[in-house]
Amino acid sequence: MVDVIQPNEARIHIRFEGRSWDILCRDLDVGPFSTDEQVRRALANYFDVGLGKFRPYVIERHENGNMTVRPEAVFG
């Protein structure tokens, strides 16, 4: 059976190690009520890296259910 991706299915857009990724939330088993810690842990498992890699990342949640995960911006 082939998984069908729905057009409005929630995704996580992440900038990690110089690349951009779009991952379906269902592939990480996370959703709008998941904590930041749960999202970071799921990403660490997905990329097979230590959880510490994602500690400084910011998780932005959008009204449509999508999330943007990015390194914290440092200005000045």
NUMAR-727285 format. One line per field, with one value per atom (N, C-alpha, C, CB): residue in three letters; atom name; residue number from 1; x, y, z. Coordinates in nm, 4 decimals. Atoms other than C-alpha are relative to their C-alpha. Glycine has a CB too. Example, Ala and Ser with C-alpha at 12.3 -4.5 7.8 and 13.67 -1.06 7.14 Angstrom:
% residues 2
resn = c(ALA|ALA|ALA|ALA|SER|SER|SER|SER) $
name = c(N|CA|C|CB|N|CA|C|CB) $
resi = c(1|1|1|1|2|2|2|2) $
c1 = c(0.0890|1.2300|0.0900|-0.0992|-0.0820|1.3670|-0.0770|0.0414) $
c2 = c(-0.1190|-0.4500|0.1200|0.0027|-0.1190|-0.1060|0.1090|0.0462) $
c3 = c(0.0000|0.7800|0.0000|0.1246|-0.0060|0.7140|0.0730|-0.1415) $
% end
This chain:
% residues 76
resn = c(MET|MET|MET|MET|VAL|VAL|VAL|VAL|ASP|ASP|ASP|ASP|VAL|VAL|VAL|VAL|ILE|ILE|ILE|ILE|GLN|GLN|GLN|GLN|PRO|PRO|PRO|PRO|ASN|ASN|ASN|ASN|GLU|GLU|GLU|GLU|ALA|ALA|ALA|ALA|ARG|ARG|ARG|ARG|ILE|ILE|ILE|ILE|HIS|HIS|HIS|HIS|ILE|ILE|ILE|ILE|ARG|ARG|ARG|ARG|PHE|PHE|PHE|PHE|GLU|GLU|GLU|GLU|GLY|GLY|GLY|GLY|ARG|ARG|ARG|ARG|SER|SER|SER|SER|TRP|TRP|TRP|TRP|ASP|ASP|ASP|ASP|ILE|ILE|ILE|ILE|LEU|LEU|LEU|LEU|CYS|CYS|CYS|CYS|ARG|ARG|ARG|ARG|ASP|ASP|ASP|ASP|LEU|LEU|LEU|LEU|ASP|ASP|ASP|ASP|VAL|VAL|VAL|VAL|GLY|GLY|GLY|GLY|PRO|PRO|PRO|PRO|PHE|PHE|PHE|PHE|SER|SER|SER|SER|THR|THR|THR|THR|ASP|ASP|ASP|ASP|GLU|GLU|GLU|GLU|GLN|GLN|GLN|GLN|VAL|VAL|VAL|VAL|ARG|ARG|ARG|ARG|ARG|ARG|ARG|ARG|ALA|ALA|ALA|ALA|LEU|LEU|LEU|LEU|ALA|ALA|ALA|ALA|ASN|ASN|ASN|ASN|TYR|TYR|TYR|TYR|PHE|PHE|PHE|PHE|ASP|ASP|ASP|ASP|VAL|VAL|VAL|VAL|GLY|GLY|GLY|GLY|LEU|LEU|LEU|LEU|GLY|GLY|GLY|GLY|LYS|LYS|LYS|LYS|PHE|PHE|PHE|PHE|ARG|ARG|ARG|ARG|PRO|PRO|PRO|PRO|TYR|TYR|TYR|TYR|VAL|VAL|VAL|VAL|ILE|ILE|ILE|ILE|GLU|GLU|GLU|GLU|ARG|ARG|ARG|ARG|HIS|HIS|HIS|HIS|GLU|GLU|GLU|GLU|ASN|ASN|ASN|ASN|GLY|GLY|GLY|GLY|ASN|ASN|ASN|ASN|MET|MET|MET|MET|THR|THR|THR|THR|VAL|VAL|VAL|VAL|ARG|ARG|ARG|ARG|PRO|PRO|PRO|PRO|GLU|GLU|GLU|GLU|ALA|ALA|ALA|ALA|VAL|VAL|VAL|VAL|PHE|PHE|PHE|PHE|GLY|GLY|GLY|GLY) $
name = c(N|CA|C|CB|N|CA|C|CB|N|CA|C|CB|N|CA|C|CB|N|CA|C|CB|N|CA|C|CB|N|CA|C|CB|N|CA|C|CB|N|CA|C|CB|N|CA|C|CB|N|CA|C|CB|N|CA|C|CB|N|CA|C|CB|N|CA|C|CB|N|CA|C|CB|N|CA|C|CB|N|CA|C|CB|N|CA|C|CB|N|CA|C|CB|N|CA|C|CB|N|CA|C|CB|N|CA|C|CB|N|CA|C|CB|N|CA|C|CB|N|CA|C|CB|N|CA|C|CB|N|CA|C|CB|N|CA|C|CB|N|CA|C|CB|N|CA|C|CB|N|CA|C|CB|N|CA|C|CB|N|CA|C|CB|N|CA|C|CB|N|CA|C|CB|N|CA|C|CB|N|CA|C|CB|N|CA|C|CB|N|CA|C|CB|N|CA|C|CB|N|CA|C|CB|N|CA|C|CB|N|CA|C|CB|N|CA|C|CB|N|CA|C|CB|N|CA|C|CB|N|CA|C|CB|N|CA|C|CB|N|CA|C|CB|N|CA|C|CB|N|CA|C|CB|N|CA|C|CB|N|CA|C|CB|N|CA|C|CB|N|CA|C|CB|N|CA|C|CB|N|CA|C|CB|N|CA|C|CB|N|CA|C|CB|N|CA|C|CB|N|CA|C|CB|N|CA|C|CB|N|CA|C|CB|N|CA|C|CB|N|CA|C|CB|N|CA|C|CB|N|CA|C|CB|N|CA|C|CB|N|CA|C|CB|N|CA|C|CB|N|CA|C|CB|N|CA|C|CB|N|CA|C|CB|N|CA|C|CB|N|CA|C|CB|N|CA|C|CB) $
resi = c(1|1|1|1|2|2|2|2|3|3|3|3|4|4|4|4|5|5|5|5|6|6|6|6|7|7|7|7|8|8|8|8|9|9|9|9|10|10|10|10|11|11|11|11|12|12|12|12|13|13|13|13|14|14|14|14|15|15|15|15|16|16|16|16|17|17|17|17|18|18|18|18|19|19|19|19|20|20|20|20|21|21|21|21|22|22|22|22|23|23|23|23|24|24|24|24|25|25|25|25|26|26|26|26|27|27|27|27|28|28|28|28|29|29|29|29|30|30|30|30|31|31|31|31|32|32|32|32|33|33|33|33|34|34|34|34|35|35|35|35|36|36|36|36|37|37|37|37|38|38|38|38|39|39|39|39|40|40|40|40|41|41|41|41|42|42|42|42|43|43|43|43|44|44|44|44|45|45|45|45|46|46|46|46|47|47|47|47|48|48|48|48|49|49|49|49|50|50|50|50|51|51|51|51|52|52|52|52|53|53|53|53|54|54|54|54|55|55|55|55|56|56|56|56|57|57|57|57|58|58|58|58|59|59|59|59|60|60|60|60|61|61|61|61|62|62|62|62|63|63|63|63|64|64|64|64|65|65|65|65|66|66|66|66|67|67|67|67|68|68|68|68|69|69|69|69|70|70|70|70|71|71|71|71|72|72|72|72|73|73|73|73|74|74|74|74|75|75|75|75|76|76|76|76) $
c1 = c(0.0840|0.0000|0.0888|-0.0958|-0.0763|0.1290|-0.0662|0.0104|0.0536|0.0899|-0.0316|0.1000|0.0408|-0.0984|0.0191|-0.1478|-0.0223|0.0163|-0.1129|0.1394|0.1082|-0.2744|0.0584|-0.0974|-0.0575|-0.2186|0.0151|-0.0852|-0.0057|-0.2878|0.0538|-0.1370|-0.0517|-0.1131|0.1123|0.0508|-0.0959|0.0905|0.1423|-0.0368|-0.1413|0.4656|0.0896|0.0375|-0.1038|0.7799|0.1022|0.0654|-0.1067|1.0127|0.1178|-0.0429|-0.1159|1.3609|0.1236|0.0232|-0.1315|1.6947|0.0999|0.0262|-0.0907|1.9558|0.1258|-0.0692|-0.1310|2.3250|0.0100|0.0294|-0.0145|2.3016|-0.1014|0.1329|0.1022|2.0031|-0.1393|0.0153|0.1400|1.6289|-0.0730|-0.0669|0.0772|1.3931|-0.1471|0.0543|0.1432|1.0129|-0.0381|-0.0873|0.0320|0.8988|-0.1445|0.0975|0.1384|0.5390|-0.0010|-0.0769|0.0107|0.4403|-0.0316|-0.1080|0.0358|0.2912|0.1210|-0.1071|-0.1206|0.6318|0.0847|0.0828|-0.0717|0.7681|-0.0882|0.0524|0.0978|0.4563|-0.0111|0.0387|0.0217|0.4158|-0.1168|0.1288|0.1120|0.1315|-0.0085|-0.1286|0.0124|0.0012|0.0068|-0.1287|-0.0028|-0.0174|0.1292|-0.1190|-0.1295|0.3337|0.0799|0.0781|-0.0844|0.5728|0.1238|0.0412|-0.1247|0.8891|0.0989|0.0612|-0.0900|1.0829|-0.0323|-0.0099|0.0398|0.8836|0.0396|-0.1510|-0.0371|0.9439|0.1507|-0.0468|-0.1463|1.3170|0.0463|0.0652|-0.0373|1.3410|-0.0325|-0.0743|0.0384|1.1542|0.0965|-0.1435|-0.0953|1.3870|0.1366|0.0134|-0.1288|1.6962|-0.0026|0.0316|0.0135|1.5699|-0.0009|-0.1287|0.0115|1.4852|0.1370|-0.0960|-0.1311|1.8311|0.1116|0.0318|-0.0956|2.0027|0.1175|0.0509|-0.0995|2.1847|-0.0431|0.0167|0.0329|2.1981|-0.1001|0.1252|0.1018|1.9156|0.0613|-0.0787|-0.0673|2.1657|0.0147|0.1351|-0.0103|2.1933|-0.1174|0.0069|0.1208|1.8394|-0.0370|-0.1150|0.0310|1.8486|-0.0056|0.1035|0.0052|1.9317|-0.0975|0.1369|0.0917|1.6685|-0.1314|-0.0265|0.1280|1.3548|-0.1083|0.0025|0.1127|1.0195|-0.1130|-0.0469|0.1093|0.7657|-0.1207|0.0410|0.1238|0.4090|-0.0915|-0.0727|0.0834|0.1783|-0.1461|0.0487|0.1439|-0.2027|-0.0472|-0.0786|0.0420|-0.2257|0.0513|0.0477|-0.0510|-0.0536|0.1449|-0.0841|-0.1400|0.2865|0.0908|0.0297|-0.1008|0.6036|0.1245|0.0333|-0.1308|0.9274|0.0993|0.0039|-0.1030|1.2342|0.1305|0.0110|-0.1187|1.5472|0.0967|-0.0381|-0.0944|1.8641|-0.0422|0.1438|0.0319|1.8182|0.0793|0.0300|-0.0657|1.8949|0.0737|-0.1027|-0.0812|2.1716|0.0279|0.1330|-0.0201|2.1792|0.1016|-0.1326|-0.0910|2.4462|0.1286|-0.0551) $
c2 = c(-0.1179|0.0000|0.1246|-0.0004|-0.1238|0.3458|0.1072|0.0457|-0.1118|0.6355|0.1153|0.0446|-0.1153|0.9242|0.1240|-0.0131|-0.1256|1.2701|0.0956|0.0621|-0.0945|1.5054|0.1400|-0.0019|-0.1317|1.8589|0.0918|0.0685|-0.0895|2.0318|-0.0689|0.0558|0.0750|1.7774|0.0779|-0.1381|-0.0771|1.9355|-0.0516|-0.0054|0.0305|1.9492|0.0783|0.0317|-0.0738|2.0519|0.0413|-0.0854|-0.0502|2.2717|0.0261|0.1298|-0.0149|2.2525|0.0337|-0.1276|-0.0316|2.4062|-0.0685|0.1576|0.0801|2.1568|-0.0338|-0.1288|0.0276|2.1293|0.0476|-0.1482|-0.0641|2.3645|-0.0403|-0.0277|0.0431|2.1977|0.0276|-0.1495|-0.0168|2.2563|-0.1311|0.1159|0.1238|1.9674|0.0316|-0.1055|-0.0023|1.9300|-0.1430|0.0557|0.1329|1.6362|0.0015|-0.0426|0.0086|1.5303|-0.0236|-0.1134|0.0181|1.5589|-0.1451|0.0927|0.1397|1.2097|-0.0920|-0.0483|0.0819|1.0716|0.0084|0.0427|-0.0173|1.2033|-0.0324|0.1423|0.0274|1.1137|0.1177|-0.1275|-0.1209|1.4740|0.0768|0.0882|-0.0796|1.7205|0.1308|-0.0762|-0.1335|2.0559|0.0032|0.0607|0.0016|1.9451|-0.0601|-0.0773|0.0507|1.7992|0.1143|-0.0648|-0.1020|1.9845|0.0237|-0.0430|-0.0266|2.1462|-0.1140|0.1343|0.1104|1.8702|-0.1241|-0.0342|0.1149|1.6007|0.0191|-0.0229|-0.0295|1.7710|-0.0134|0.1425|0.0097|1.8046|-0.1462|0.0815|0.1412|1.4405|-0.0780|-0.0633|0.0675|1.3220|0.0347|0.0379|-0.0414|1.5241|-0.0644|0.1519|0.0638|1.3900|-0.1464|0.0109|0.1396|1.0362|-0.0112|-0.0616|0.0024|1.1115|0.0170|0.1108|-0.0283|1.2534|-0.0834|0.1463|0.0875|0.9997|0.0778|-0.1055|-0.0813|1.2622|0.0144|0.1403|-0.0224|1.3470|0.1129|0.0301|-0.1015|1.5516|0.1384|-0.0372|-0.1282|1.8246|0.0833|-0.0236|-0.0744|1.9182|0.0959|-0.0973|-0.0796|2.0573|0.0900|-0.0911|-0.0854|2.2282|0.1484|-0.0213|-0.1435|2.5722|0.0372|0.0471|-0.0289|2.5419|0.0577|-0.1260|-0.0640|2.7553|-0.0732|0.1519|0.0648|2.5932|0.1018|-0.1276|-0.0933|2.8233|-0.0797|0.1065|0.0720|2.6955|0.0932|-0.0527|-0.0800|2.8148|-0.0439|-0.0116|0.0261|2.8359|-0.1200|0.1222|0.1102|2.5770|-0.1359|0.0247|0.1247|2.3136|-0.0285|-0.1130|0.0172|2.3441|0.0569|0.0668|-0.0517|2.4089|0.0354|-0.1039|-0.0339|2.5794|-0.0178|0.1461|0.0249|2.4609|0.0539|-0.1553|-0.0654|2.6700|0.0335|0.1267|-0.0451|2.7676|0.1368|0.0059|-0.1285|3.0576|0.1093|-0.0002|-0.1116|3.3881|0.0838|0.0867|-0.0869|3.5941|0.1269|-0.0692|-0.1286|3.9620|0.0818|0.0768|-0.0971|4.2205|-0.0555|0.0559) $
c3 = c(0.0000|0.0000|0.0000|0.1221|0.0116|-0.0915|0.0853|-0.1481|-0.0784|0.1525|-0.0931|0.1103|0.0789|-0.0010|0.0852|-0.0486|-0.0716|0.1035|-0.0353|-0.0352|0.0197|0.1488|-0.0211|0.1206|0.0313|0.0091|0.1210|-0.1022|-0.1157|0.3414|0.1242|0.0290|-0.1137|0.5608|0.0699|-0.0458|-0.0790|0.8424|-0.0208|0.1487|0.0246|0.7888|0.0954|-0.1459|-0.0707|0.9655|-0.1040|0.1154|0.0847|0.7668|0.0922|-0.0798|-0.0869|0.9138|-0.0815|0.0814|0.0558|0.8314|0.0915|-0.0105|-0.0821|0.9512|-0.0784|0.0482|0.0592|0.8702|-0.1445|0.0066|0.1304|0.5752|-0.1050|-0.0518|0.0961|0.4104|0.0539|-0.0323|-0.0382|0.4129|-0.0236|-0.0797|0.0068|0.4763|0.0274|0.1017|-0.0313|0.4699|0.0359|-0.1214|-0.0504|0.6795|0.0479|0.1149|-0.0470|0.7360|0.1508|-0.0739|-0.1449|1.1014|0.0348|0.0578|-0.0286|1.0828|-0.0073|-0.0975|0.0098|0.9829|0.1267|-0.1204|-0.1265|1.3126|0.1197|0.0117|-0.1061|1.5120|0.0970|0.0767|-0.0785|1.6303|-0.0608|0.0050|0.0460|1.6026|0.0743|0.0152|-0.0582|1.7189|0.1530|-0.0441|-0.1460|2.0822|0.0552|0.0528|-0.0445|2.0936|0.0616|-0.1179|-0.0632|2.3213|-0.0865|0.1446|0.0712|2.1898|0.0226|0.0455|-0.0328|2.3656|-0.0852|0.1505|0.0812|2.1828|-0.1462|0.0109|0.1390|1.8473|-0.0164|-0.0413|0.0080|1.9161|0.0068|0.1139|-0.0153|2.0256|-0.1290|0.1223|0.1240|1.7138|-0.1132|-0.0394|0.1025|1.4916|0.0217|-0.0013|-0.0313|1.6687|-0.0434|0.1521|0.0426|1.6091|-0.1526|0.0582|0.1465|1.2455|-0.0668|-0.0480|0.0577|1.1725|0.0622|0.0157|-0.0673|1.3995|0.0582|-0.0966|-0.0695|1.6039|0.1457|-0.0680|-0.1398|1.9719|0.0167|0.0790|-0.0279|2.1184|0.0170|0.1250|-0.0218|2.2082|-0.1262|0.0589|0.1267|1.8399|-0.0190|-0.1184|0.0222|1.8547|0.1177|-0.0300|-0.1157|2.1958|-0.0359|0.1093|0.0309|2.0485|-0.1121|-0.0373|0.1098|1.7742|0.0507|-0.0811|-0.0287|1.7755|-0.0776|-0.0368|0.0664|1.6958|-0.0120|0.0784|0.0272|1.5335|-0.0462|-0.1068|0.0345|1.5157|-0.0790|0.1287|0.0882|1.2415|0.0120|-0.1461|-0.0143|1.2376|-0.0814|-0.0413|0.0860|0.9597|0.0484|-0.1412|-0.0560|1.1777|-0.0348|-0.0463|0.0353|1.0136|0.1087|-0.1342|-0.0920|1.2139|-0.0807|0.1127|0.0537|1.1236|0.1129|-0.0584|-0.1008|1.3121|-0.0590|0.0379|0.0524|1.2761|0.1130|-0.0774|-0.1021|1.4555|0.0533|-0.0571|-0.0593|1.6926|-0.0711|0.1520|0.0681|1.5178|0.1030|-0.0785|-0.0856|1.6727|-0.0761|0.0438|0.0659|1.5878|0.0767|-0.0124|-0.0611|1.6530|0.0311|0.1202) $
% end
